[in-house]
Amino acid sequence: MKLRVSWVALALTLLALMALDAKAAAQSGRGCHLRGSEEALRCHDISVPLDPQRKDAGQLKLHVAVAPAFRPVPNSDPVFVLAGGPGEAGSDVVVLLDSTFRRMRATRDIVFIDQRGTGLSGKLRCEGTQIDDANTDSQMNEAVVKCVAALKQPLAAYTTANAAADIEQVRLALGYGKVNIFGGSYGTRLGQHYARSYPDSVRTLILDGVAAPEQVIPAGGQDAQQALDGVFKRCAQDNACAKAYPQLQKEFETLLARVNSGAVKLDFAHPRTMKRVQLPLTNLRFVSVIHATLYSPQDGNRLPYIIHNAYEGNWGPFLARSYVASDYSPEGLLSMPLYLAVVCGEDMPRLTDEARAADEKGSFLRGYAGRIAAVCPLLKVPPVPAQAVTPIAAPTLLLSGAQDPVTPPRRAESAAKAMSKARMIVVANAGHGVSRLGCMPRLMREFLDKPEQAPDQACLREIAAMPFQLGHAGANP
């Protein structure tokens, strides 16, 4: 009996020491203030190899921000946050600290990692003509050429595999043991890659908006069309929306034909500079705005209003939505060079002509993958071998929105085939990213505490469908 007690005491002592090590990691570093957080966090600059395969390639510094757990002696397993894109930084999603991550933070440190080439980890930026502002395919190619010429960093070093190796360096540098991975959108691909490369370092994964291993990011025609068809269907089933927009799908098809014919010319004051702008509305800009609007139901339920007004010649609502991203940053939050480096090296080599044709068949998003394929040779990024889809043994929570236009539930179902302890949650009235909605923060905390226990999803039915915008003042009360 005494022997058993001594072993228990030893185990408790080791756990306490691990917790103290975690607390020390959270309290080290320097105090810093990041956009989206009123409190000071603990920030670190961690040196990692630019190319883990070449010791002579030099180093780069990763920016890492730690939000210490509220509990004086926290659990030893922190939550590592991997942002989306590719091209978004962990520091870009610090704003979610008091919503998505608040319940997790009660007992665990929350660690925001700026992936190499994003945010404060040497963000890859385009000088001169902005890729996001390109109105035609030729302008986009010209912008890419200027961007690549101005970059000093070797784009071949900015891969998912190297980013996964960076995560392991962060874990070691901060002195953590096993970690919990939270990944959103592209962060779910990076999280899966890390779990396969360093299985002994991962306790659990929470993946929100799950990218399947076989998914080619720019080839999203079928997923996008399914989401748009969902808007048409829900509008037709809503009495007020159906009355306001009885020919919605036909109006959209007419609009798309007008845009593709080159018949639409826009004349407006730029919302940021107020300079007069005159330009033809190209397919590239039109479908990109429609696609972006589908990401959240709140935004997507404005689409009938936007489509109908444009059909009648009022492009004001469309233009307002078109420039919404530049309200936050003139250059956009994403690092476009990093996005292109990843998809050109990892995705496009896997996209055959047959697969592209099948993906674009019947979709309004035809041509997007082809545009990316056209600019990839300009980057001169070598093809990256796909990671083997080996089993993931760590308990994994897969979160999906039924209305997601880029990572719908079928993508999570595909990813789950290689996970021995996967649990899926689908939120009916949600789009891309569900972790901040309703009771989901509580469910994620419960999963971290008891990964083997199935979460009670009944509370998610309380997340109501968003109302449609029916006029200039918004939705009906």
TIROMI-963850 format. One record per residue (C-alpha): residue in one letter; residue number from 0; x, y, z. Coordinates in nm, 4 decimals. Layout:
<recs>
REC  r    k        px        py        pz
REC  A  NUM         X         Y         Z
...
</recs>
This chain:
<recs>
REC  r    k        px        py        pz
REC  M    0    0.0000    0.0000    0.0000
REC  K    1    0.2824    0.2358    0.0852
REC  L    2    0.4462    0.1601   -0.2490
REC  R    3    0.1264    0.2482   -0.4346
REC  V    4    0.0920    0.5757   -0.2458
REC  S    5    0.4510    0.6687   -0.3220
REC  W    6    0.3965    0.6108   -0.6933
REC  V    7    0.0796    0.8205   -0.6848
REC  A    8    0.2619    1.0932   -0.5007
REC  L    9    0.5436    1.0809   -0.7534
REC  A   10    0.2982    1.1028   -1.0436
REC  L   11    0.1234    1.4023   -0.8856
REC  T   12    0.4575    1.5689   -0.8269
REC  L   13    0.5596    1.5210   -1.1888
REC  L   14    0.2266    1.6636   -1.3088
REC  A   15    0.2724    1.9633   -1.0814
REC  L   16    0.6240    2.0201   -1.2143
REC  M   17    0.4971    2.0001   -1.5725
REC  A   18    0.2294    2.2558   -1.4898
REC  L   19    0.4891    2.4858   -1.3367
REC  D   20    0.7047    2.4490   -1.6493
REC  A   21    0.4028    2.5466   -1.8604
REC  K   22    0.3381    2.8474   -1.6369
REC  A   23    0.7024    2.9511   -1.6696
REC  A   24    0.6774    2.9269   -2.0495
REC  A   25    0.3705    3.1473   -2.0494
REC  Q   26    0.5327    3.4081   -1.8248
REC  S   27    0.8614    3.4246   -2.0147
REC  G   28    0.9072    3.6377   -2.3249
REC  R   29    0.8209    4.0058   -2.3441
REC  G   30    0.4975    4.1884   -2.2854
REC  C   31    0.3248    4.2873   -2.6094
REC  H   32   -0.0029    4.4348   -2.7276
REC  L   33   -0.1587    4.2877   -3.0407
REC  R   34   -0.4587    4.4037   -3.2398
REC  G   35   -0.7712    4.2407   -3.1019
REC  S   36   -0.6507    4.2025   -2.7431
REC  E   37   -0.6878    4.4709   -2.4786
REC  E   38   -0.4523    4.2931   -2.2394
REC  A   39   -0.0801    4.2424   -2.2753
REC  L   40    0.0271    3.9000   -2.3985
REC  R   41    0.3672    3.7309   -2.3735
REC  C   42    0.5490    3.7408   -2.7088
REC  H   43    0.8488    3.5421   -2.8287
REC  D   44    1.0775    3.5560   -3.1305
REC  I   45    1.1904    3.2018   -3.2014
REC  S   46    1.4633    3.1291   -3.4555
REC  V   47    1.3998    2.8371   -3.6899
REC  P   48    1.5921    2.7076   -3.9928
REC  L   49    1.4829    2.8665   -4.3198
REC  D   50    1.5277    2.5241   -4.4781
REC  P   51    1.5353    2.2354   -4.2261
REC  Q   52    1.7098    2.0194   -4.4878
REC  R   53    1.9976    2.2670   -4.5325
REC  K   54    2.1931    2.3933   -4.2349
REC  D   55    2.3611    2.6607   -4.4466
REC  A   56    2.0322    2.8204   -4.5586
REC  G   57    2.0140    3.0584   -4.2644
REC  Q   58    1.7454    3.1310   -4.0079
REC  L   59    1.4169    3.3159   -3.9842
REC  K   60    1.2312    3.4378   -3.6780
REC  L   61    0.8830    3.3237   -3.5893
REC  H   62    0.6552    3.5452   -3.3863
REC  V   63    0.4643    3.3596   -3.1146
REC  A   64    0.2171    3.5135   -2.8678
REC  V   65    0.1101    3.3320   -2.5512
REC  A   66   -0.2096    3.4145   -2.3649
REC  P   67   -0.1455    3.2592   -2.0214
REC  A   68   -0.4150    3.0443   -1.8682
REC  F   69   -0.6380    3.2124   -1.6102
REC  R   70   -0.5728    2.9340   -1.3585
REC  P   71   -0.2646    3.0098   -1.1449
REC  V   72   -0.1296    2.6576   -1.2058
REC  P   73   -0.2481    2.5674   -1.5577
REC  N   74   -0.2748    2.2325   -1.7283
REC  S   75    0.0555    2.1391   -1.8891
REC  D   76   -0.0945    2.0924   -2.2373
REC  P   77   -0.1483    2.4283   -2.4138
REC  V   78   -0.3592    2.4980   -2.7224
REC  F   79   -0.1539    2.5874   -3.0314
REC  V   80   -0.3581    2.8000   -3.2735
REC  L   81   -0.2929    2.7580   -3.6472
REC  A   82   -0.4641    3.0171   -3.8668
REC  G   83   -0.6075    2.9742   -4.2160
REC  G   84   -0.5390    3.0940   -4.5658
REC  P   85   -0.2746    2.9855   -4.6373
REC  G   86   -0.1460    3.3317   -4.5583
REC  E   87   -0.3251    3.4268   -4.2355
REC  A   88   -0.1237    3.4728   -3.9155
REC  G   89   -0.1975    3.3621   -3.5629
REC  S   90   -0.1769    3.7254   -3.4559
REC  D   91   -0.4617    3.7987   -3.6993
REC  V   92   -0.6985    3.5783   -3.4962
REC  V   93   -0.6039    3.7037   -3.1481
REC  V   94   -0.9364    3.8870   -3.1663
REC  L   95   -1.1012    3.5472   -3.0975
REC  L   96   -0.9279    3.5142   -2.7617
REC  D   97   -1.2284    3.6351   -2.5589
REC  S   98   -1.4844    3.4339   -2.7574
REC  T   99   -1.3638    3.1140   -2.9235
REC  F  100   -1.0788    3.0469   -2.6814
REC  R  101   -1.2037    3.1941   -2.3535
REC  R  102   -1.3271    2.8670   -2.2017
REC  M  103   -1.0146    2.6788   -2.3113
REC  R  104   -0.7995    2.9510   -2.1608
REC  A  105   -0.9473    2.8974   -1.8175
REC  T  106   -0.7091    2.6050   -1.7697
REC  R  107   -0.4657    2.6131   -2.0629
REC  D  108   -0.2281    2.8575   -2.2293
REC  I  109   -0.3389    2.9684   -2.5758
REC  V  110   -0.0432    2.9968   -2.8138
REC  F  111   -0.0855    3.1985   -3.1353
REC  I  112    0.1785    3.1135   -3.3963
REC  D  113    0.2463    3.3395   -3.6933
REC  Q  114    0.3288    3.0861   -3.9629
REC  R  115    0.6455    3.1606   -4.1575
REC  G  116    0.5739    3.4266   -4.4192
REC  T  117    0.2702    3.5688   -4.2352
REC  G  118    0.2014    3.8424   -3.9826
REC  L  119    0.5051    3.9232   -3.7725
REC  S  120    0.7000    3.6179   -3.8941
REC  G  121    0.8480    3.7960   -4.1961
REC  K  122    0.5224    3.8458   -4.3845
REC  L  123    0.5709    3.8026   -4.7583
REC  R  124    0.4385    4.1217   -4.9143
REC  C  125    0.3798    4.2366   -5.2677
REC  E  126    0.5266    4.5697   -5.3686
REC  G  127    0.3717    4.7809   -5.6424
REC  T  128    0.0588    4.6496   -5.8103
REC  Q  129   -0.1512    4.4484   -5.5675
REC  I  130   -0.2631    4.1034   -5.6773
REC  D  131   -0.5952    4.1453   -5.4980
REC  D  132   -0.6677    4.4656   -5.6949
REC  A  133   -0.6167    4.3002   -6.0350
REC  N  134   -0.9277    4.3287   -6.2517
REC  T  135   -0.8167    4.1086   -6.5400
REC  D  136   -0.6101    3.7942   -6.5852
REC  S  137   -0.3330    3.9925   -6.7528
REC  Q  138   -0.3232    4.2427   -6.4661
REC  M  139   -0.3029    3.9555   -6.2174
REC  N  140   -0.0102    3.8007   -6.4076
REC  E  141    0.1629    4.1384   -6.4173
REC  A  142    0.1107    4.1849   -6.0428
REC  V  143    0.2534    3.8390   -5.9693
REC  V  144    0.5630    3.9101   -6.1804
REC  K  145    0.6253    4.2369   -5.9929
REC  C  146    0.5663    4.0711   -5.6598
REC  V  147    0.8021    3.7801   -5.7189
REC  A  148    1.0721    4.0117   -5.8510
REC  A  149    1.0580    4.2191   -5.5316
REC  L  150    1.0683    3.9253   -5.2902
REC  K  151    1.4037    3.8448   -5.1334
REC  Q  152    1.2938    3.5213   -4.9658
REC  P  153    1.3126    3.1860   -5.1488
REC  L  154    0.9476    3.0850   -5.1942
REC  A  155    1.0435    2.7168   -5.2117
REC  A  156    1.1132    2.7297   -4.8356
REC  Y  157    0.7540    2.8282   -4.7532
REC  T  158    0.5856    2.4894   -4.7462
REC  T  159    0.3394    2.3171   -4.5145
REC  A  160    0.6093    2.0669   -4.4180
REC  N  161    0.8486    2.3406   -4.3106
REC  A  162    0.5693    2.5180   -4.1223
REC  A  163    0.4987    2.1907   -3.9386
REC  A  164    0.8667    2.1645   -3.8460
REC  D  165    0.8445    2.5227   -3.7150
REC  I  166    0.5604    2.4242   -3.4818
REC  E  167    0.7781    2.1547   -3.3279
REC  Q  168    1.0574    2.4089   -3.2783
REC  V  169    0.8102    2.6398   -3.1009
REC  R  170    0.6968    2.3578   -2.8723
REC  L  171    1.0560    2.2739   -2.7785
REC  A  172    1.1607    2.6364   -2.7345
REC  L  173    0.8724    2.7089   -2.4964
REC  G  174    0.9316    2.3883   -2.3012
REC  Y  175    0.5891    2.2326   -2.3496
REC  G  176    0.5190    1.8598   -2.3548
REC  K  177    0.2263    1.7360   -2.5594
REC  V  178    0.0101    2.0092   -2.7107
REC  N  179   -0.3460    2.0429   -2.8339
REC  I  180   -0.3757    2.1700   -3.1904
REC  F  181   -0.6527    2.4050   -3.2976
REC  G  182   -0.6570    2.4636   -3.6738
REC  G  183   -0.8978    2.6672   -3.8828
REC  S  184   -0.9409    2.6234   -4.2604
REC  Y  185   -0.5872    2.5844   -4.4057
REC  G  186   -0.4734    2.5487   -4.0444
REC  T  187   -0.6520    2.2116   -4.0466
REC  R  188   -0.4177    2.0930   -4.3229
REC  L  189   -0.1166    2.2202   -4.1314
REC  G  190   -0.2480    2.0615   -3.8113
REC  Q  191   -0.2928    1.7228   -3.9771
REC  H  192    0.0565    1.7485   -4.1288
REC  Y  193    0.2037    1.8251   -3.7870
REC  A  194    0.0157    1.5372   -3.6225
REC  R  195    0.1481    1.2953   -3.8846
REC  S  196    0.5041    1.4274   -3.8662
REC  Y  197    0.5243    1.4541   -3.4855
REC  P  198    0.2615    1.2143   -3.3443
REC  D  199    0.4254    1.1980   -3.0018
REC  S  200    0.3870    1.5756   -2.9617
REC  V  201    0.0103    1.5910   -3.0112
REC  R  202   -0.2472    1.5245   -2.7402
REC  T  203   -0.5634    1.6240   -2.9336
REC  L  204   -0.6713    1.8131   -3.2448
REC  I  205   -0.9679    2.0460   -3.2984
REC  L  206   -1.0108    2.1147   -3.6694
REC  D  207   -1.2632    2.3782   -3.7811
REC  G  208   -1.3496    2.3900   -4.1523
REC  V  209   -1.1630    2.0715   -4.2358
REC  A  210   -0.9474    2.0416   -4.5474
REC  A  211   -0.9296    1.6807   -4.6660
REC  P  212   -0.5841    1.5355   -4.7472
REC  E  213   -0.6733    1.4992   -5.1159
REC  Q  214   -0.8303    1.8458   -5.1433
REC  V  215   -0.6833    2.0885   -5.3966
REC  I  216   -0.7442    2.4334   -5.2494
REC  P  217   -0.8029    2.6331   -5.5714
REC  A  218   -1.0372    2.3653   -5.7118
REC  G  219   -1.3535    2.4511   -5.5230
REC  G  220   -1.6092    2.4825   -5.8000
REC  Q  221   -1.8464    2.2099   -5.6845
REC  D  222   -1.8371    2.3143   -5.3181
REC  A  223   -1.9005    2.6780   -5.4112
REC  Q  224   -2.1904    2.5947   -5.6422
REC  Q  225   -2.3504    2.3752   -5.3762
REC  A  226   -2.3366    2.6659   -5.1310
REC  L  227   -2.4862    2.9080   -5.3846
REC  D  228   -2.7621    2.6611   -5.4714
REC  G  229   -2.8328    2.6417   -5.0991
REC  V  230   -2.8927    3.0186   -5.0887
REC  F  231   -3.1333    2.9918   -5.3842
REC  K  232   -3.3173    2.7031   -5.2195
REC  R  233   -3.3499    2.8694   -4.8793
REC  C  234   -3.4704    3.1920   -5.0381
REC  A  235   -3.7347    3.0016   -5.2357
REC  Q  236   -3.8528    2.8362   -4.9123
REC  D  237   -3.8680    3.1677   -4.7233
REC  N  238   -4.1967    3.3449   -4.7949
REC  A  239   -4.0602    3.6977   -4.7642
REC  C  240   -3.7452    3.6261   -4.9675
REC  A  241   -3.9368    3.4370   -5.2354
REC  K  242   -4.1832    3.7263   -5.2656
REC  A  243   -3.9053    3.9879   -5.2884
REC  Y  244   -3.6879    3.7891   -5.5323
REC  P  245   -3.9105    3.5400   -5.7210
REC  Q  246   -3.6631    3.4993   -6.0106
REC  L  247   -3.3409    3.5022   -5.8098
REC  Q  248   -3.1580    3.2138   -5.9777
REC  K  249   -3.2493    3.3330   -6.3280
REC  E  250   -3.1367    3.6853   -6.2401
REC  F  251   -2.8013    3.5506   -6.1253
REC  E  252   -2.7553    3.3459   -6.4423
REC  T  253   -2.8400    3.6543   -6.6502
REC  L  254   -2.5933    3.8648   -6.4526
REC  L  255   -2.3162    3.6098   -6.4982
REC  A  256   -2.3811    3.6030   -6.8742
REC  R  257   -2.3695    3.9848   -6.8902
REC  V  258   -2.0399    3.9934   -6.7005
REC  N  259   -1.8866    3.7214   -6.9184
REC  S  260   -1.9880    3.9117   -7.2328
REC  G  261   -1.8045    4.2235   -7.1141
REC  A  262   -2.1240    4.4285   -7.1095
REC  V  263   -2.0948    4.5523   -6.7483
REC  K  264   -1.8998    4.8748   -6.6952
REC  L  265   -1.8635    5.0142   -6.3429
REC  D  266   -1.8269    5.3845   -6.2618
REC  F  267   -1.7898    5.4607   -5.8906
REC  A  268   -1.5964    5.6415   -5.6192
REC  H  269   -1.3409    5.4096   -5.4623
REC  P  270   -1.4627    5.3549   -5.1019
REC  R  271   -1.1155    5.4038   -4.9532
REC  T  272   -0.9615    5.6766   -5.1698
REC  M  273   -1.2843    5.8356   -5.3046
REC  K  274   -1.1166    5.8674   -5.6424
REC  R  275   -1.3387    5.8086   -5.9426
REC  V  276   -1.2877    5.4601   -6.0862
REC  Q  277   -1.4101    5.3349   -6.4212
REC  L  278   -1.3529    4.9731   -6.5122
REC  P  279   -1.5191    4.6769   -6.6797
REC  L  280   -1.6491    4.4146   -6.4394
REC  T  281   -1.4630    4.0958   -6.5236
REC  N  282   -1.5549    3.7390   -6.4444
REC  L  283   -1.2550    3.7256   -6.2075
REC  R  284   -1.3852    4.0021   -5.9819
REC  F  285   -1.7521    3.9074   -6.0065
REC  V  286   -1.7202    3.5408   -5.9094
REC  S  287   -1.4585    3.6195   -5.6429
REC  V  288   -1.7002    3.8536   -5.4649
REC  I  289   -1.9883    3.6056   -5.4898
REC  H  290   -1.7661    3.3279   -5.3542
REC  A  291   -1.6357    3.5380   -5.0647
REC  T  292   -1.9898    3.6389   -4.9704
REC  L  293   -2.0885    3.2732   -4.9286
REC  Y  294   -1.8393    3.2128   -4.6455
REC  S  295   -2.0834    3.3093   -4.3707
REC  P  296   -2.4647    3.2750   -4.3714
REC  Q  297   -2.4969    3.6310   -4.2426
REC  D  298   -2.3100    3.7519   -4.5488
REC  G  299   -2.4591    3.4929   -4.7839
REC  N  300   -2.8138    3.5926   -4.6940
REC  R  301   -2.7381    3.9375   -4.8355
REC  L  302   -2.6736    3.7785   -5.1741
REC  P  303   -3.0363    3.7871   -5.2968
REC  Y  304   -3.0413    4.1617   -5.2271
REC  I  305   -2.7026    4.2123   -5.3938
REC  I  306   -2.7930    4.0011   -5.6992
REC  H  307   -3.1348    4.1583   -5.7503
REC  N  308   -3.0025    4.5148   -5.7256
REC  A  309   -2.7191    4.4413   -5.9676
REC  Y  310   -2.9670    4.2808   -6.2073
REC  E  311   -3.1651    4.6071   -6.2027
REC  G  312   -2.8503    4.8141   -6.2631
REC  N  313   -2.7655    4.9174   -5.9051
REC  W  314   -2.4133    4.7836   -5.8394
REC  G  315   -2.3708    4.9782   -5.5130
REC  P  316   -2.4360    4.6822   -5.2771
REC  F  317   -2.2028    4.4617   -5.4833
REC  L  318   -1.9250    4.7217   -5.4709
REC  A  319   -1.9689    4.7679   -5.0968
REC  R  320   -1.9170    4.3947   -5.0479
REC  S  321   -1.6329    4.3872   -5.2994
REC  Y  322   -1.4160    4.6239   -5.0961
REC  V  323   -1.5052    4.5066   -4.7468
REC  A  324   -1.1646    4.3391   -4.6922
REC  S  325   -0.9782    4.6635   -4.7625
REC  D  326   -1.1711    4.8275   -4.4789
REC  Y  327   -0.9361    4.6412   -4.2441
REC  S  328   -0.6096    4.6633   -4.4363
REC  P  329   -0.5260    4.8118   -4.7789
REC  E  330   -0.3002    4.5122   -4.8513
REC  G  331   -0.5403    4.2559   -4.7055
REC  L  332   -0.4846    4.0295   -4.4090
REC  L  333   -0.3586    3.7325   -4.6091
REC  S  334   -0.0081    3.7061   -4.7437
REC  M  335   -0.0856    3.6449   -5.1097
REC  P  336    0.2737    3.5389   -5.1943
REC  L  337    0.2560    3.2698   -4.9257
REC  Y  338   -0.0816    3.1546   -5.0537
REC  L  339    0.0599    3.1183   -5.4039
REC  A  340    0.3785    2.9503   -5.2813
REC  V  341    0.1770    2.6825   -5.1002
REC  V  342   -0.0895    2.6142   -5.3626
REC  C  343    0.1529    2.6279   -5.6550
REC  G  344    0.3945    2.3889   -5.4872
REC  E  345    0.1509    2.1524   -5.3180
REC  D  346   -0.1911    2.1708   -5.4852
REC  M  347   -0.1639    2.2528   -5.8526
REC  P  348    0.0791    1.9664   -5.9352
REC  R  349   -0.1982    1.7273   -5.8200
REC  L  350   -0.4740    1.8855   -6.0305
REC  T  351   -0.5188    1.7064   -6.3632
REC  D  352   -0.7071    1.8573   -6.6552
REC  E  353   -0.9791    1.5957   -6.6093
REC  A  354   -1.0197    1.6732   -6.2397
REC  R  355   -1.0333    2.0466   -6.3096
REC  A  356   -1.3009    2.0000   -6.5770
REC  A  357   -1.5104    1.7840   -6.3420
REC  D  358   -1.4779    2.0378   -6.0606
REC  E  359   -1.5832    2.3317   -6.2787
REC  K  360   -1.8731    2.1576   -6.4557
REC  G  361   -2.1928    2.3496   -6.3879
REC  S  362   -2.0226    2.5854   -6.1408
REC  F  363   -2.0202    2.9654   -6.1461
REC  L  364   -1.6592    2.9439   -6.0231
REC  R  365   -1.5241    2.8169   -6.3542
REC  G  366   -1.1758    2.9350   -6.4412
REC  Y  367   -1.0343    3.0117   -6.0963
REC  A  368   -0.8055    2.7080   -6.0790
REC  G  369   -0.6945    2.7781   -6.4346
REC  R  370   -0.5924    3.1312   -6.3384
REC  I  371   -0.3809    2.9983   -6.0527
REC  A  372   -0.2288    2.7388   -6.2861
REC  A  373   -0.1333    3.0195   -6.5253
REC  V  374    0.0563    3.2210   -6.2631
REC  C  375    0.2309    2.9283   -6.0911
REC  P  376    0.5153    2.9056   -6.3464
REC  L  377    0.5960    3.2698   -6.2677
REC  L  378    0.6828    3.1736   -5.9095
REC  K  379    0.9259    2.8961   -6.0119
REC  V  380    0.8302    2.6936   -5.7058
REC  P  381    0.9213    2.3231   -5.7383
REC  P  382    0.6476    2.0615   -5.6895
REC  V  383    0.6246    1.9388   -5.3319
REC  P  384    0.5652    1.5648   -5.2763
REC  A  385    0.2349    1.5012   -5.1018
REC  Q  386    0.2568    1.3792   -4.7433
REC  A  387    0.1547    1.0163   -4.6998
REC  V  388   -0.1904    0.9868   -4.5459
REC  T  389   -0.0846    0.7843   -4.2444
REC  P  390   -0.3280    0.7238   -3.9560
REC  I  391   -0.3727    0.9930   -3.6902
REC  A  392   -0.4171    0.8322   -3.3496
REC  A  393   -0.4748    1.1465   -3.1426
REC  P  394   -0.8390    1.2189   -3.0503
REC  T  395   -0.9723    1.4647   -3.3078
REC  L  396   -1.2806    1.6873   -3.3119
REC  L  397   -1.3898    1.7790   -3.6660
REC  L  398   -1.6141    2.0862   -3.6966
REC  S  399   -1.8101    2.1747   -4.0109
REC  G  400   -2.0767    2.4197   -4.1243
REC  A  401   -2.3420    2.2691   -4.3497
REC  Q  402   -2.3396    2.5834   -4.5681
REC  D  403   -1.9598    2.6066   -4.6041
REC  P  404   -1.8545    2.6898   -4.9651
REC  V  405   -1.4937    2.5694   -4.9310
REC  T  406   -1.4729    2.2941   -4.6669
REC  P  407   -1.8232    2.1444   -4.6393
REC  P  408   -1.8886    1.8381   -4.4210
REC  R  409   -1.7908    1.5955   -4.6975
REC  R  410   -1.4320    1.7169   -4.6614
REC  A  411   -1.4311    1.6353   -4.2895
REC  E  412   -1.5801    1.2932   -4.3622
REC  S  413   -1.2929    1.2246   -4.6011
REC  A  414   -1.0295    1.3396   -4.3491
REC  A  415   -1.1872    1.1260   -4.0752
REC  K  416   -1.1171    0.8064   -4.2707
REC  A  417   -0.7523    0.8298   -4.1593
REC  M  418   -0.8330    0.9105   -3.7960
REC  S  419   -0.8963    0.6327   -3.5454
REC  K  420   -1.0524    0.8607   -3.2807
REC  A  421   -1.2436    1.1198   -3.4828
REC  R  422   -1.5699    1.2834   -3.3782
REC  M  423   -1.7666    1.5020   -3.6195
REC  I  424   -1.9925    1.7964   -3.5451
REC  V  425   -2.1953    1.9615   -3.8222
REC  V  426   -2.3741    2.2913   -3.7545
REC  A  427   -2.6770    2.3231   -3.9832
REC  N  428   -2.7040    2.7034   -3.9924
REC  A  429   -2.3333    2.7819   -4.0278
REC  G  430   -2.0753    2.8375   -4.2988
REC  H  431   -1.6959    2.8437   -4.2977
REC  G  432   -1.5777    2.8389   -3.9357
REC  V  433   -1.8096    2.7372   -3.6517
REC  S  434   -1.5875    2.7363   -3.3421
REC  R  435   -1.7050    3.0758   -3.2171
REC  L  436   -2.0784    3.0052   -3.2528
REC  G  437   -2.3290    2.9336   -2.9785
REC  C  438   -2.2187    2.6687   -2.7290
REC  M  439   -1.9243    2.5495   -2.9410
REC  P  440   -1.6562    2.7114   -2.7182
REC  R  441   -1.7962    2.5095   -2.4262
REC  L  442   -1.8049    2.1884   -2.6287
REC  M  443   -1.4425    2.2368   -2.7330
REC  R  444   -1.3379    2.2867   -2.3682
REC  E  445   -1.5263    1.9702   -2.2721
REC  F  446   -1.3500    1.7823   -2.5503
REC  L  447   -1.0086    1.8979   -2.4274
REC  D  448   -1.0926    1.7859   -2.0745
REC  K  449   -1.2427    1.4500   -2.1775
REC  P  450   -1.1427    1.3629   -2.5349
REC  E  451   -1.2833    1.0124   -2.5065
REC  Q  452   -1.6358    1.1383   -2.4282
REC  A  453   -1.8822    1.2174   -2.7082
REC  P  454   -1.9950    1.5830   -2.6901
REC  D  455   -2.3648    1.6570   -2.6399
REC  Q  456   -2.4509    1.8535   -2.9546
REC  A  457   -2.8133    1.9358   -2.8691
REC  C  458   -2.7283    2.2977   -2.7823
REC  L  459   -2.6090    2.3611   -3.1394
REC  R  460   -2.9686    2.3442   -3.2605
REC  E  461   -3.0187    2.6800   -3.0898
REC  I  462   -2.8032    2.8466   -3.3587
REC  A  463   -3.0788    2.9969   -3.5713
REC  A  464   -3.0866    3.0531   -3.9460
REC  M  465   -2.9923    3.4058   -4.0495
REC  P  466   -3.2690    3.6235   -4.1997
REC  F  467   -3.2475    3.7403   -4.5589
REC  Q  468   -3.1824    4.1044   -4.6413
REC  L  469   -3.4930    4.2311   -4.8162
REC  G  470   -3.4221    4.6018   -4.8503
REC  H  471   -3.1723    4.8823   -4.8006
REC  A  472   -3.2307    4.8825   -4.4222
REC  G  473   -3.1443    4.5135   -4.3898
REC  A  474   -3.3491    4.2153   -4.2833
REC  N  475   -3.7071    4.2408   -4.1621
REC  P  476   -3.7328    4.2498   -3.7812
</recs>
